[in-house]
Amino acid sequence: MAVGKEIRGKIKSVENTKKITKAMEMVAASKMRKAQDRMRAARPYAEKVRNIATNLGEANPEYVHPFMKSNDVKKAGVIVVTTDKGLCGGMNTNVLRAVTARLRELQAQGMSTDAVAIGNKGLGFLTRIGAKVVSHVTQLGDTPHLEKLIGPVKVLLDEYAKGELSTVYIAYTRFENTMRQESVIEQLLPLSVEKMQQETRDSGTQHSWDYIYEPDAQSVIDDLLVR
């Protein structure tokens, strides 16, 4: 009799767990759809900014923005983008594994690094391995705002503009679809006009435009490249 009662109790417990996990699945699916919608909405803006910046750079070759200049120093910057929480499979693990490999490569080249952590998981990892974290931002929530990211990232951008960094990288997870995500480390700085032109061609957004600048071409280029 006691055995039967114990079995019924375990069955009830499993059923309750099933209800909880089903609710978690539904919430996660809803959040995923909203995140995908925000991503799709942002891509046209990013492509248009890149397109205009490329055209301006081609039309005004006499002006070279500091982000396009190479700095001959033995120091690099790395922006590490992770989540604040777990329960996301191997996403954080894969990104941090790629970051570890890149940091080792830089160290082998005799270079030091300044790091910016976006997300709790990345911050904890960088702190544990003894990396120099010059800025960080966490607790961004499900709908992060650009304003919260500008300050931490600007630390590395300012260092590069002053000639203190040779390169700035960003490590993140590129979303392809719900079944495929790729850990990526991309070079942010120095900017390459050739690379921007190729990305514009690949996106199919290349056009020929004649711009009217207000107040002037240099100010417009400066503002666009920071974005």
VEXLUMNU-716583 format. One record per residue: residue in three letters; chain; x, y, z of N, C-alpha, C in turn. Coordinates in pm, whole numbers. Example, Ala and Ser with C-alpha at 12.3 -4.5 7.8 and 13.67 -1.06 7.14 Angstrom:
<lumses>
+-----+-------+--------+--------+--------+--------+--------+--------+--------+--------+--------+
| res | chain |    n_X |    n_Y |    n_Z |   ca_X |   ca_Y |   ca_Z |    c_X |    c_Y |    c_Z |
+-----+-------+--------+--------+--------+--------+--------+--------+--------+--------+--------+
| ALA |     A |   1319 |   -569 |    780 |   1230 |   -450 |    780 |   1320 |   -330 |    780 |
| SER |     A |   1285 |   -225 |    708 |   1367 |   -106 |    714 |   1290 |      3 |    787 |
+-----+-------+--------+--------+--------+--------+--------+--------+--------+--------+--------+
</lumses>
This chain:
<lumses>
+-----+-------+--------+--------+--------+--------+--------+--------+--------+--------+--------+
| res | chain |    n_X |    n_Y |    n_Z |   ca_X |   ca_Y |   ca_Z |    c_X |    c_Y |    c_Z |
+-----+-------+--------+--------+--------+--------+--------+--------+--------+--------+--------+
| MET |     A |     83 |   -121 |      0 |      0 |      0 |      0 |     87 |    126 |      0 |
| ALA |     A |    190 |    122 |     85 |    280 |    237 |     92 |    353 |    257 |    -39 |
| VAL |     A |    389 |    143 |   -104 |    460 |    151 |   -232 |    371 |    216 |   -338 |
| GLY |     A |    243 |    176 |   -342 |    151 |    234 |   -439 |    133 |    383 |   -419 |
| LYS |     A |    126 |    426 |   -294 |    112 |    569 |   -263 |    236 |    645 |   -308 |
| GLU |     A |    353 |    586 |   -286 |    478 |    650 |   -326 |    485 |    666 |   -478 |
| ILE |     A |    441 |    562 |   -550 |    441 |    567 |   -697 |    347 |    676 |   -747 |
| ARG |     A |    226 |    683 |   -686 |    130 |    786 |   -727 |    187 |    926 |   -701 |
| GLY |     A |    260 |    940 |   -590 |    321 |   1068 |   -558 |    425 |   1108 |   -662 |
| LYS |     A |    504 |   1010 |   -706 |    606 |   1039 |   -808 |    543 |   1074 |   -942 |
| ILE |     A |    434 |   1002 |   -976 |    363 |   1033 |  -1100 |    309 |   1176 |  -1097 |
| LYS |     A |    250 |   1215 |   -983 |    197 |   1350 |   -967 |    308 |   1454 |   -980 |
| SER |     A |    424 |   1423 |   -920 |    538 |   1514 |   -927 |    586 |   1533 |  -1070 |
| VAL |     A |    593 |   1422 |  -1146 |    635 |   1429 |  -1286 |    535 |   1510 |  -1368 |
| GLU |     A |    406 |   1491 |  -1342 |    303 |   1566 |  -1415 |    314 |   1716 |  -1387 |
| ASN |     A |    341 |   1752 |  -1262 |    357 |   1893 |  -1227 |    480 |   1952 |  -1296 |
| THR |     A |    589 |   1874 |  -1297 |    710 |   1920 |  -1365 |    685 |   1941 |  -1514 |
| LYS |     A |    607 |   1851 |  -1573 |    573 |   1862 |  -1715 |    498 |   1991 |  -1743 |
| LYS |     A |    404 |   2027 |  -1655 |    328 |   2150 |  -1672 |    420 |   2272 |  -1665 |
| ILE |     A |    513 |   2268 |  -1570 |    605 |   2382 |  -1552 |    695 |   2398 |  -1674 |
| THR |     A |    754 |   2286 |  -1720 |    844 |   2293 |  -1835 |    769 |   2333 |  -1962 |
| LYS |     A |    643 |   2292 |  -1974 |    562 |   2332 |  -2090 |    539 |   2482 |  -2089 |
| ALA |     A |    510 |   2536 |  -1970 |    490 |   2681 |  -1958 |    620 |   2755 |  -1991 |
| MET |     A |    735 |   2703 |  -1943 |    864 |   2763 |  -1973 |    891 |   2761 |  -2124 |
| GLU |     A |    854 |   2651 |  -2188 |    873 |   2639 |  -2333 |    792 |   2744 |  -2409 |
| MET |     A |    668 |   2765 |  -2365 |    581 |   2862 |  -2432 |    634 |   3004 |  -2413 |
| VAL |     A |    681 |   3035 |  -2292 |    738 |   3168 |  -2267 |    863 |   3189 |  -2351 |
| ALA |     A |    950 |   3088 |  -2355 |   1074 |   3098 |  -2433 |   1044 |   3116 |  -2581 |
| ALA |     A |    945 |   3044 |  -2633 |    909 |   3055 |  -2774 |    858 |   3195 |  -2806 |
| SER |     A |    780 |   3252 |  -2715 |    729 |   3388 |  -2735 |    843 |   3489 |  -2735 |
| LYS |     A |    936 |   3475 |  -2641 |   1051 |   3565 |  -2635 |   1138 |   3552 |  -2760 |
| MET |     A |   1154 |   3429 |  -2808 |   1234 |   3405 |  -2928 |   1174 |   3476 |  -3048 |
| ARG |     A |   1042 |   3466 |  -3065 |    976 |   3532 |  -3177 |    993 |   3683 |  -3171 |
| LYS |     A |    979 |   3740 |  -3051 |    994 |   3885 |  -3036 |   1137 |   3928 |  -3066 |
| ALA |     A |   1235 |   3849 |  -3020 |   1375 |   3881 |  -3046 |   1406 |   3875 |  -3196 |
| GLN |     A |   1350 |   3775 |  -3264 |   1370 |   3763 |  -3408 |   1307 |   3881 |  -3482 |
| ASP |     A |   1190 |   3924 |  -3437 |   1125 |   4040 |  -3499 |   1210 |   4165 |  -3484 |
| ARG |     A |   1268 |   4186 |  -3364 |   1353 |   4303 |  -3342 |   1478 |   4296 |  -3429 |
| MET |     A |   1535 |   4176 |  -3442 |   1655 |   4159 |  -3523 |   1626 |   4192 |  -3669 |
| ARG |     A |   1515 |   4140 |  -3721 |   1480 |   4165 |  -3861 |   1451 |   4314 |  -3885 |
| ALA |     A |   1392 |   4379 |  -3785 |   1362 |   4522 |  -3799 |   1489 |   4606 |  -3799 |
| ALA |     A |   1593 |   4562 |  -3727 |   1716 |   4640 |  -3716 |   1809 |   4623 |  -3835 |
| ARG |     A |   1803 |   4510 |  -3902 |   1897 |   4482 |  -4011 |   1890 |   4583 |  -4126 |
| PRO |     A |   1770 |   4622 |  -4174 |   1767 |   4721 |  -4282 |   1834 |   4853 |  -4244 |
| TYR |     A |   1817 |   4895 |  -4118 |   1881 |   5018 |  -4070 |   2032 |   5005 |  -4075 |
| ALA |     A |   2083 |   4893 |  -4023 |   2228 |   4871 |  -4021 |   2284 |   4866 |  -4163 |
| GLU |     A |   2213 |   4800 |  -4253 |   2259 |   4791 |  -4392 |   2260 |   4928 |  -4459 |
| LYS |     A |   2159 |   5009 |  -4431 |   2153 |   5142 |  -4492 |   2264 |   5232 |  -4439 |
| VAL |     A |   2291 |   5227 |  -4309 |   2401 |   5306 |  -4253 |   2533 |   5267 |  -4318 |
| ARG |     A |   2556 |   5136 |  -4331 |   2679 |   5088 |  -4394 |   2687 |   5133 |  -4540 |
| ASN |     A |   2574 |   5128 |  -4610 |   2569 |   5168 |  -4749 |   2606 |   5315 |  -4766 |
| ILE |     A |   2545 |   5400 |  -4683 |   2571 |   5544 |  -4692 |   2715 |   5575 |  -4653 |
| ALA |     A |   2764 |   5511 |  -4546 |   2901 |   5534 |  -4502 |   3000 |   5494 |  -4611 |
| THR |     A |   2974 |   5384 |  -4680 |   3061 |   5339 |  -4788 |   3063 |   5441 |  -4901 |
| ASN |     A |   2946 |   5488 |  -4940 |   2937 |   5587 |  -5048 |   3008 |   5717 |  -5011 |
| LEU |     A |   2990 |   5760 |  -4886 |   3055 |   5883 |  -4842 |   3207 |   5867 |  -4842 |
| GLY |     A |   3254 |   5751 |  -4796 |   3398 |   5726 |  -4795 |   3458 |   5728 |  -4934 |
| GLU |     A |   3386 |   5672 |  -5030 |   3434 |   5671 |  -5169 |   3433 |   5812 |  -5228 |
| ALA |     A |   3331 |   5890 |  -5193 |   3317 |   6023 |  -5251 |   3411 |   6125 |  -5188 |
| ASN |     A |   3465 |   6093 |  -5069 |   3552 |   6188 |  -4998 |   3681 |   6119 |  -4954 |
| PRO |     A |   3762 |   6074 |  -5049 |   3884 |   6000 |  -5014 |   3989 |   6084 |  -4943 |
| GLU |     A |   3973 |   6217 |  -4951 |   4073 |   6303 |  -4886 |   4060 |   6302 |  -4734 |
| TYR |     A |   3944 |   6260 |  -4682 |   3926 |   6255 |  -4537 |   3933 |   6112 |  -4488 |
| VAL |     A |   4025 |   6086 |  -4397 |   4041 |   5952 |  -4339 |   4004 |   5958 |  -4192 |
| HIS |     A |   3895 |   5895 |  -4156 |   3849 |   5893 |  -4017 |   3948 |   5814 |  -3932 |
| PRO |     A |   3965 |   5852 |  -3803 |   4057 |   5776 |  -3714 |   4027 |   5627 |  -3709 |
| PHE |     A |   3900 |   5588 |  -3727 |   3865 |   5446 |  -3723 |   3915 |   5371 |  -3847 |
| MET |     A |   3957 |   5445 |  -3950 |   4008 |   5382 |  -4071 |   4161 |   5377 |  -4073 |
| LYS |     A |   4223 |   5441 |  -3976 |   4369 |   5443 |  -3970 |   4420 |   5323 |  -3891 |
| SER |     A |   4538 |   5276 |  -3927 |   4602 |   5166 |  -3854 |   4693 |   5222 |  -3746 |
| ASN |     A |   4690 |   5161 |  -3628 |   4775 |   5201 |  -3517 |   4879 |   5093 |  -3490 |
| ASP |     A |   5004 |   5132 |  -3490 |   5114 |   5036 |  -3470 |   5146 |   5026 |  -3321 |
| VAL |     A |   5061 |   4955 |  -3247 |   5083 |   4934 |  -3103 |   5056 |   4788 |  -3070 |
| LYS |     A |   5109 |   4743 |  -2958 |   5096 |   4602 |  -2918 |   4982 |   4584 |  -2818 |
| LYS |     A |   4864 |   4630 |  -2857 |   4750 |   4620 |  -2767 |   4622 |   4613 |  -2850 |
| ALA |     A |   4533 |   4522 |  -2813 |   4406 |   4505 |  -2884 |   4289 |   4517 |  -2788 |
| GLY |     A |   4173 |   4542 |  -2842 |   4051 |   4547 |  -2763 |   3956 |   4437 |  -2805 |
| VAL |     A |   3883 |   4380 |  -2708 |   3789 |   4272 |  -2737 |   3657 |   4302 |  -2666 |
| ILE |     A |   3548 |   4304 |  -2743 |   3414 |   4318 |  -2687 |   3351 |   4179 |  -2685 |
| VAL |     A |   3313 |   4132 |  -2567 |   3259 |   3997 |  -2552 |   3110 |   4006 |  -2519 |
| VAL |     A |   3027 |   3953 |  -2607 |   2882 |   3960 |  -2591 |   2829 |   3823 |  -2549 |
| THR |     A |   2770 |   3817 |  -2431 |   2710 |   3693 |  -2381 |   2575 |   3726 |  -2316 |
| THR |     A |   2513 |   3625 |  -2259 |   2386 |   3647 |  -2190 |   2412 |   3677 |  -2042 |
| ASP |     A |   2307 |   3723 |  -1975 |   2317 |   3743 |  -1830 |   2289 |   3614 |  -1754 |
| LYS |     A |   2208 |   3525 |  -1814 |   2168 |   3402 |  -1747 |   2204 |   3281 |  -1832 |
| GLY |     A |   2184 |   3163 |  -1776 |   2213 |   3039 |  -1847 |   2090 |   2986 |  -1919 |
| LEU |     A |   2075 |   2854 |  -1920 |   1964 |   2787 |  -1986 |   1953 |   2825 |  -2134 |
| CYS |     A |   2068 |   2835 |  -2201 |   2068 |   2869 |  -2344 |   2162 |   2777 |  -2421 |
| GLY |     A |   2170 |   2653 |  -2375 |   2253 |   2556 |  -2445 |   2400 |   2592 |  -2438 |
| GLY |     A |   2468 |   2571 |  -2550 |   2612 |   2598 |  -2553 |   2648 |   2734 |  -2607 |
| MET |     A |   2551 |   2826 |  -2614 |   2578 |   2956 |  -2675 |   2694 |   3030 |  -2609 |
| ASN |     A |   2684 |   3049 |  -2477 |   2791 |   3119 |  -2407 |   2922 |   3041 |  -2409 |
| THR |     A |   2913 |   2912 |  -2389 |   3033 |   2828 |  -2387 |   3109 |   2838 |  -2518 |
| ASN |     A |   3038 |   2834 |  -2629 |   3103 |   2840 |  -2760 |   3169 |   2975 |  -2785 |
| VAL |     A |   3100 |   3083 |  -2747 |   3159 |   3216 |  -2764 |   3284 |   3232 |  -2679 |
| LEU |     A |   3276 |   3190 |  -2554 |   3389 |   3206 |  -2463 |   3506 |   3117 |  -2502 |
| ARG |     A |   3477 |   3003 |  -2562 |   3584 |   2917 |  -2613 |   3658 |   2989 |  -2727 |
| ALA |     A |   3582 |   3054 |  -2814 |   3643 |   3130 |  -2924 |   3724 |   3248 |  -2871 |
| VAL |     A |   3672 |   3314 |  -2767 |   3745 |   3426 |  -2706 |   3876 |   3379 |  -2646 |
| THR |     A |   3872 |   3266 |  -2577 |   3994 |   3210 |  -2517 |   4100 |   3185 |  -2624 |
| ALA |     A |   4059 |   3127 |  -2736 |   4154 |   3100 |  -2844 |   4213 |   3229 |  -2900 |
| ARG |     A |   4129 |   3332 |  -2917 |   4178 |   3459 |  -2971 |   4273 |   3528 |  -2873 |
| LEU |     A |   4242 |   3525 |  -2745 |   4330 |   3586 |  -2645 |   4466 |   3517 |  -2643 |
| ARG |     A |   4467 |   3386 |  -2660 |   4594 |   3313 |  -2665 |   4675 |   3351 |  -2788 |
| GLU |     A |   4606 |   3369 |  -2901 |   4674 |   3411 |  -3023 |   4738 |   3549 |  -3004 |
| LEU |     A |   4663 |   3640 |  -2945 |   4715 |   3775 |  -2922 |   4833 |   3773 |  -2826 |
| GLN |     A |   4821 |   3692 |  -2721 |   4930 |   3681 |  -2624 |   5056 |   3625 |  -2690 |
| ALA |     A |   5039 |   3527 |  -2779 |   5153 |   3468 |  -2850 |   5222 |   3570 |  -2940 |
| GLN |     A |   5147 |   3672 |  -2983 |   5203 |   3778 |  -3066 |   5263 |   3891 |  -2982 |
| GLY |     A |   5263 |   3871 |  -2850 |   5318 |   3972 |  -2761 |   5227 |   4091 |  -2738 |
| MET |     A |   5096 |   4070 |  -2756 |   5001 |   4180 |  -2741 |   4921 |   4166 |  -2612 |
| SER |     A |   4895 |   4279 |  -2550 |   4806 |   4284 |  -2434 |   4665 |   4316 |  -2483 |
| THR |     A |   4566 |   4301 |  -2397 |   4428 |   4324 |  -2439 |   4349 |   4400 |  -2332 |
| ASP |     A |   4260 |   4484 |  -2379 |   4157 |   4546 |  -2296 |   4024 |   4485 |  -2338 |
| ALA |     A |   3943 |   4448 |  -2241 |   3817 |   4380 |  -2272 |   3697 |   4459 |  -2221 |
| VAL |     A |   3589 |   4451 |  -2296 |   3459 |   4503 |  -2254 |   3362 |   4386 |  -2251 |
| ALA |     A |   3294 |   4367 |  -2139 |   3201 |   4256 |  -2124 |   3057 |   4306 |  -2133 |
| ILE |     A |   2981 |   4245 |  -2222 |   2838 |   4272 |  -2231 |   2767 |   4143 |  -2191 |
| GLY |     A |   2710 |   4142 |  -2071 |   2646 |   4021 |  -2019 |   2722 |   3962 |  -1901 |
| ASN |     A |   2648 |   3908 |  -1805 |   2706 |   3854 |  -1682 |   2800 |   3737 |  -1705 |
| LYS |     A |   2763 |   3649 |  -1798 |   2844 |   3529 |  -1821 |   2982 |   3566 |  -1873 |
| GLY |     A |   2987 |   3659 |  -1965 |   3116 |   3703 |  -2017 |   3198 |   3776 |  -1913 |
| LEU |     A |   3131 |   3859 |  -1831 |   3202 |   3932 |  -1726 |   3264 |   3836 |  -1626 |
| GLY |     A |   3186 |   3735 |  -1584 |   3239 |   3638 |  -1489 |   3356 |   3561 |  -1546 |
| PHE |     A |   3347 |   3523 |  -1673 |   3455 |   3449 |  -1738 |   3582 |   3532 |  -1747 |
| LEU |     A |   3570 |   3655 |  -1794 |   3688 |   3741 |  -1810 |   3753 |   3770 |  -1676 |
| THR |     A |   3672 |   3785 |  -1572 |   3726 |   3809 |  -1438 |   3802 |   3688 |  -1388 |
| ARG |     A |   3748 |   3569 |  -1412 |   3813 |   3446 |  -1365 |   3948 |   3422 |  -1431 |
| ILE |     A |   3961 |   3454 |  -1559 |   4087 |   3428 |  -1628 |   4187 |   3542 |  -1612 |
| GLY |     A |   4147 |   3646 |  -1539 |   4240 |   3755 |  -1511 |   4254 |   3856 |  -1623 |
| ALA |     A |   4156 |   3862 |  -1713 |   4162 |   3959 |  -1822 |   4139 |   4101 |  -1767 |
| LYS |     A |   4191 |   4199 |  -1838 |   4174 |   4338 |  -1798 |   4041 |   4389 |  -1854 |
| VAL |     A |   3941 |   4397 |  -1768 |   3808 |   4444 |  -1809 |   3799 |   4594 |  -1782 |
| VAL |     A |   3796 |   4673 |  -1889 |   3796 |   4818 |  -1874 |   3656 |   4875 |  -1860 |
| SER |     A |   3555 |   4796 |  -1898 |   3417 |   4841 |  -1885 |   3324 |   4722 |  -1904 |
| HIS |     A |   3204 |   4733 |  -1852 |   3108 |   4624 |  -1869 |   2966 |   4675 |  -1849 |
| VAL |     A |   2872 |   4599 |  -1899 |   2731 |   4628 |  -1877 |   2658 |   4494 |  -1866 |
| THR |     A |   2570 |   4484 |  -1766 |   2494 |   4361 |  -1743 |   2347 |   4398 |  -1716 |
| GLN |     A |   2267 |   4294 |  -1695 |   2124 |   4311 |  -1665 |   2054 |   4396 |  -1771 |
| LEU |     A |   2076 |   4361 |  -1897 |   2014 |   4434 |  -2007 |   1869 |   4393 |  -2029 |
| GLY |     A |   1832 |   4275 |  -1982 |   1694 |   4230 |  -1997 |   1664 |   4177 |  -2136 |
| ASP |     A |   1537 |   4153 |  -2162 |   1495 |   4096 |  -2290 |   1488 |   4200 |  -2401 |
| THR |     A |   1482 |   4328 |  -2365 |   1476 |   4434 |  -2466 |   1585 |   4537 |  -2438 |
| PRO |     A |   1711 |   4503 |  -2468 |   1822 |   4595 |  -2439 |   1813 |   4723 |  -2521 |
| HIS |     A |   1851 |   4833 |  -2458 |   1849 |   4963 |  -2524 |   1990 |   5004 |  -2562 |
| LEU |     A |   2002 |   5065 |  -2679 |   2133 |   5105 |  -2730 |   2204 |   5199 |  -2635 |
| GLU |     A |   2127 |   5282 |  -2565 |   2188 |   5381 |  -2475 |   2274 |   5315 |  -2368 |
| LYS |     A |   2235 |   5195 |  -2323 |   2311 |   5126 |  -2220 |   2441 |   5068 |  -2272 |
| LEU |     A |   2449 |   5047 |  -2403 |   2569 |   4987 |  -2462 |   2671 |   5090 |  -2505 |
| ILE |     A |   2626 |   5212 |  -2534 |   2715 |   5313 |  -2591 |   2833 |   5342 |  -2499 |
| GLY |     A |   2806 |   5364 |  -2370 |   2913 |   5401 |  -2276 |   3024 |   5298 |  -2267 |
| PRO |     A |   2991 |   5171 |  -2236 |   3096 |   5069 |  -2225 |   3175 |   5048 |  -2354 |
| VAL |     A |   3107 |   5043 |  -2467 |   3177 |   5020 |  -2594 |   3262 |   5140 |  -2632 |
| LYS |     A |   3215 |   5260 |  -2598 |   3287 |   5383 |  -2633 |   3425 |   5388 |  -2568 |
| VAL |     A |   3442 |   5317 |  -2457 |   3574 |   5315 |  -2392 |   3680 |   5263 |  -2489 |
| LEU |     A |   3649 |   5153 |  -2558 |   3745 |   5098 |  -2654 |   3755 |   5184 |  -2779 |
| LEU |     A |   3643 |   5240 |  -2824 |   3646 |   5326 |  -2942 |   3734 |   5448 |  -2918 |
| ASP |     A |   3723 |   5505 |  -2799 |   3807 |   5621 |  -2766 |   3954 |   5582 |  -2759 |
| GLU |     A |   3982 |   5465 |  -2702 |   4121 |   5419 |  -2696 |   4178 |   5403 |  -2837 |
| TYR |     A |   4097 |   5349 |  -2926 |   4146 |   5331 |  -3063 |   4168 |   5466 |  -3131 |
| ALA |     A |   4075 |   5558 |  -3113 |   4088 |   5690 |  -3176 |   4214 |   5763 |  -3126 |
| LYS |     A |   4255 |   5734 |  -3003 |   4377 |   5796 |  -2947 |   4504 |   5724 |  -2991 |
| GLY |     A |   4489 |   5615 |  -3065 |   4605 |   5539 |  -3110 |   4658 |   5441 |  -3009 |
| GLU |     A |   4577 |   5405 |  -2908 |   4623 |   5316 |  -2802 |   4595 |   5169 |  -2831 |
| LEU |     A |   4512 |   5140 |  -2932 |   4480 |   5002 |  -2969 |   4510 |   4981 |  -3117 |
| SER |     A |   4558 |   4862 |  -3149 |   4586 |   4831 |  -3290 |   4463 |   4773 |  -3359 |
| THR |     A |   4379 |   4704 |  -3282 |   4263 |   4636 |  -3338 |   4154 |   4628 |  -3231 |
| VAL |     A |   4030 |   4629 |  -3274 |   3917 |   4604 |  -3184 |   3833 |   4492 |  -3245 |
| TYR |     A |   3810 |   4387 |  -3165 |   3730 |   4273 |  -3209 |   3599 |   4269 |  -3130 |
| ILE |     A |   3500 |   4203 |  -3187 |   3376 |   4176 |  -3115 |   3344 |   4027 |  -3128 |
| ALA |     A |   3316 |   3964 |  -3015 |   3282 |   3821 |  -3011 |   3135 |   3808 |  -2973 |
| TYR |     A |   3060 |   3736 |  -3055 |   2917 |   3723 |  -3031 |   2864 |   3598 |  -3099 |
| THR |     A |   2736 |   3571 |  -3081 |   2670 |   3459 |  -3148 |   2584 |   3512 |  -3261 |
| ARG |     A |   2618 |   3471 |  -3383 |   2540 |   3513 |  -3500 |   2422 |   3417 |  -3518 |
| PHE |     A |   2303 |   3475 |  -3521 |   2181 |   3395 |  -3535 |   2151 |   3371 |  -3682 |
| GLU |     A |   2147 |   3244 |  -3721 |   2107 |   3207 |  -3857 |   1960 |   3166 |  -3858 |
| ASN |     A |   1926 |   3070 |  -3773 |   1788 |   3027 |  -3754 |   1781 |   2956 |  -3619 |
| THR |     A |   1664 |   2905 |  -3583 |   1648 |   2844 |  -3451 |   1732 |   2718 |  -3435 |
| MET |     A |   1775 |   2658 |  -3545 |   1856 |   2537 |  -3539 |   2005 |   2563 |  -3554 |
| ARG |     A |   2040 |   2683 |  -3598 |   2181 |   2710 |  -3625 |   2220 |   2848 |  -3575 |
| GLN |     A |   2318 |   2851 |  -3486 |   2380 |   2975 |  -3440 |   2531 |   2956 |  -3445 |
| GLU |     A |   2602 |   3060 |  -3482 |   2746 |   3048 |  -3503 |   2821 |   3147 |  -3414 |
| SER |     A |   2922 |   3098 |  -3343 |   3008 |   3185 |  -3263 |   3105 |   3257 |  -3356 |
| VAL |     A |   3109 |   3389 |  -3346 |   3186 |   3469 |  -3441 |   3274 |   3569 |  -3366 |
| ILE |     A |   3396 |   3588 |  -3416 |   3481 |   3699 |  -3371 |   3513 |   3783 |  -3494 |
| GLU |     A |   3462 |   3905 |  -3497 |   3482 |   3993 |  -3611 |   3570 |   4111 |  -3573 |
| GLN |     A |   3643 |   4161 |  -3670 |   3723 |   4281 |  -3649 |   3635 |   4403 |  -3672 |
| LEU |     A |   3622 |   4486 |  -3569 |   3547 |   4610 |  -3582 |   3635 |   4723 |  -3633 |
| LEU |     A |   3753 |   4735 |  -3576 |   3847 |   4841 |  -3613 |   3986 |   4782 |  -3635 |
| PRO |     A |   4062 |   4837 |  -3730 |   4027 |   4949 |  -3817 |   3925 |   4909 |  -3922 |
| LEU |     A |   3843 |   5005 |  -3961 |   3745 |   4982 |  -4066 |   3815 |   4973 |  -4201 |
| SER |     A |   3766 |   4885 |  -4283 |   3821 |   4868 |  -4418 |   3716 |   4912 |  -4519 |
| VAL |     A |   3749 |   5013 |  -4600 |   3655 |   5058 |  -4702 |   3625 |   4945 |  -4800 |
| GLU |     A |   3729 |   4867 |  -4833 |   3709 |   4755 |  -4926 |   3610 |   4653 |  -4869 |
| LYS |     A |   3624 |   4624 |  -4739 |   3533 |   4528 |  -4676 |   3391 |   4582 |  -4673 |
| MET |     A |   3377 |   4710 |  -4641 |   3244 |   4771 |  -4639 |   3180 |   4768 |  -4777 |
| GLN |     A |   3261 |   4792 |  -4881 |   3209 |   4786 |  -5016 |   3160 |   4646 |  -5050 |
| GLN |     A |   3239 |   4545 |  -5010 |   3201 |   4407 |  -5038 |   3073 |   4369 |  -4965 |
| GLU |     A |   3062 |   4410 |  -4837 |   2942 |   4380 |  -4760 |   2820 |   4447 |  -4822 |
| THR |     A |   2839 |   4569 |  -4874 |   2729 |   4638 |  -4940 |   2686 |   4564 |  -5065 |
| ARG |     A |   2784 |   4516 |  -5143 |   2751 |   4439 |  -5263 |   2680 |   4309 |  -5227 |
| ASP |     A |   2730 |   4243 |  -5122 |   2670 |   4115 |  -5081 |   2526 |   4131 |  -5034 |
| SER |     A |   2498 |   4246 |  -4971 |   2362 |   4268 |  -4920 |   2265 |   4311 |  -5029 |
| GLY |     A |   2318 |   4345 |  -5147 |   2232 |   4387 |  -5257 |   2175 |   4525 |  -5241 |
| THR |     A |   2241 |   4610 |  -5158 |   2188 |   4744 |  -5132 |   2274 |   4853 |  -5195 |
| GLN |     A |   2362 |   4816 |  -5287 |   2452 |   4914 |  -5345 |   2378 |   4999 |  -5449 |
| HIS |     A |   2390 |   5131 |  -5437 |   2330 |   5223 |  -5532 |   2426 |   5339 |  -5555 |
| SER |     A |   2397 |   5417 |  -5656 |   2476 |   5538 |  -5683 |   2392 |   5658 |  -5639 |
| TRP |     A |   2448 |   5736 |  -5547 |   2375 |   5851 |  -5496 |   2466 |   5974 |  -5500 |
| ASP |     A |   2403 |   6090 |  -5515 |   2474 |   6217 |  -5506 |   2419 |   6287 |  -5383 |
| TYR |     A |   2502 |   6298 |  -5277 |   2454 |   6348 |  -5149 |   2474 |   6498 |  -5135 |
| ILE |     A |   2384 |   6559 |  -5061 |   2400 |   6696 |  -5015 |   2429 |   6687 |  -4866 |
| TYR |     A |   2544 |   6741 |  -4822 |   2589 |   6723 |  -4685 |   2548 |   6842 |  -4598 |
| GLU |     A |   2494 |   6813 |  -4481 |   2463 |   6916 |  -4382 |   2514 |   6870 |  -4247 |
| PRO |     A |   2606 |   6938 |  -4182 |   2667 |   7064 |  -4226 |   2780 |   7044 |  -4327 |
| ASP |     A |   2851 |   6929 |  -4320 |   2958 |   6901 |  -4415 |   2984 |   6751 |  -4417 |
| ALA |     A |   3059 |   6706 |  -4517 |   3083 |   6562 |  -4536 |   3155 |   6500 |  -4417 |
| GLN |     A |   3255 |   6571 |  -4362 |   3333 |   6516 |  -4252 |   3245 |   6489 |  -4130 |
| SER |     A |   3157 |   6583 |  -4098 |   3069 |   6565 |  -3981 |   2975 |   6447 |  -4000 |
| VAL |     A |   2924 |   6431 |  -4122 |   2833 |   6320 |  -4150 |   2906 |   6187 |  -4139 |
| ILE |     A |   3027 |   6180 |  -4196 |   3107 |   6057 |  -4189 |   3139 |   6022 |  -4044 |
| ASP |     A |   3179 |   6122 |  -3966 |   3212 |   6099 |  -3825 |   3093 |   6038 |  -3751 |
| ASP |     A |   2975 |   6093 |  -3773 |   2856 |   6045 |  -3703 |   2817 |   5904 |  -3747 |
| LEU |     A |   2825 |   5878 |  -3876 |   2785 |   5747 |  -3928 |   2879 |   5636 |  -3882 |
| LEU |     A |   3009 |   5662 |  -3884 |   3105 |   5557 |  -3849 |   3097 |   5520 |  -3702 |
| VAL |     A |   3064 |   5614 |  -3617 |   3046 |   5583 |  -3475 |   2926 |   5490 |  -3457 |
| ARG |     A |   2824 |   5508 |  -3539 |   2706 |   5422 |  -3531 |   2739 |   5281 |  -3576 |
+-----+-------+--------+--------+--------+--------+--------+--------+--------+--------+--------+
</lumses>
